[in-house]
Amino acid sequence: MILDAAAQNDMPIHLHTSPGGGSDIDNAFAMVRKFGLRNKIHLVHMGGGVSGHIKFVPRFFELLADGYQIYTDSSWAVGFGSTWLLKEIEARGIGGDRFLFGSDIPWSDFASEYWKIEGAPISEELKDNIFWNNSERLYSKFW
């Protein structure tokens, strides 16, 4: 019922992701493959952790190319994770509209989350999309 209602109302579904346990990124990808053509699915934390990021980044682009409505954010991305995804977005020319800023406050700190994006070697246009525009397009009808 939840997935049906979300699809009918164009509402994104949030899934917490991690590299293991109940929120393992592989389980999230299975849900995206099952429902992501009709539902917008926001995979929080880019797969979570180093091994999650390694699985996430290549599959993110595969799923986009196959028409899945997948979104993610920068919250809790470790070290190379968000930088890798951002460089791939710019190099491939897709996915810039599917990546959102995330701070995960109070579990993280805003300044470090902010500088993952602001300090990244990417275009100002992509930064604006990540910080503001993508979230507005995805969620503003629910504010």
N, C-alpha and C positions, 0 to 999 in steps of 0.2 A: 504494500500500500504506500509506503514512504517513497519508494522509487517511482511509482506511478504518479503520485501527487507532485513530486519534484519535476518529473518530465513534463507533465501537463502545465505546470506553472513556471517552467524554465528556471527552476531553482537549482543551484549547484549543491552537490553532496560533498561534505568534507570527510576525508579519511585520514586519520593519523597514520603515519608510516614510520617504520623502524627497520633495521636490518634483521630482526628476529622477533619471535614471540607472536602474539595474536595480531599485531599490526605489521607483520613482515611485508616488505614491499612486494614479494612474489604474490601474496594473497591479494594485495591491492591491485596489482596488474591483472589478476584473474577477474576481479570485479569490473575493472575498466573494460576488459575484453567482452565481458558478458553484457554490461549495461551502458558502456561509454559511447555508443553510437546514438543512443536516445537521451542519455543523461549527461549533464556537465558534472565532472568529477574532479574535485580539488584534492590532490595528493599533498598533504601538508608535510613539510620537512624534506622534500626531494628524496624520499627513500630513507632518510634518517641515518646518519653515521657514514663512515667511510665505505663499508661494503654496500650499504644501501645506495649511496651516490654512484658507485661504480656500476651497479645494476640499472639505476634509474636513468642516467643521462642518455645512453644509446636507445633505450626503449622509449623514452619520451618522444624522440624524433620519429621512431618507427610508428608509434601510435598516432602521432599527428599526421603523418603521411597517409595512414590508413583511414583517416577521417574521424578518429575518436576525439571526444570533447574533454580533453585532459588539461588540467591546470596544476600549477605548483607554486610554491613560495620559497623564499630564501631563509625562513626561520630555521634555526638550529643547523644550518648547513655548516659543515666543518671544513676548515682549511681550503683545499682546492675545489670543493664541491660547487659552490655558486659561481666561482670564476670560470671553471670548466664549462658549466652550462651556458653562461653568458657569452663566452668566446664562441661556442658552438652555435648559439642563436645568431650571432652576427655573421659567422662564416657561412651558415646554411641559408640564412634569410627567412627562417620560419621559427615560430615559437615565441617571438617577442611579445605577442599579445596574450600569451598563456602563462607568463611568469609574473608573480606579484610579490611585492615587499611584504615580509612578515617579521614580526619582532618577538613573538611568543613571550611577551611580558606576562607574568613576573618571573618565568623560569630562565629567561635570558636577559641580557641588558641591551637597552635600546641603542646606545652608541655603537657597540660592535656590530649589531645587526644593520644599522644604517650605513656604516662605512664599508660593509661588504659590497654594497651597491654603489654608493657615492664614490668610493675609491677605486672601483673597477675600471679597467681600461676599455670602456665601451662608449658608444655615442651618447650625447646628452638626450637625444630623442628616445633611446632605449631606456635610459634612466627615468625620464619623465613617464614613460609608459609603465615601468615597473612600480614607481612610487605612487602614481596617481591614476593614470588613464585606464589601465587594465582592471583595477579594482572598481573604478566607477562604471565601466562597461558591464562588468560581471554582476555587480551588487547594487547599483544605485536605485534600481526599481524597487528594492526592498527596504530603502531607508525611510 
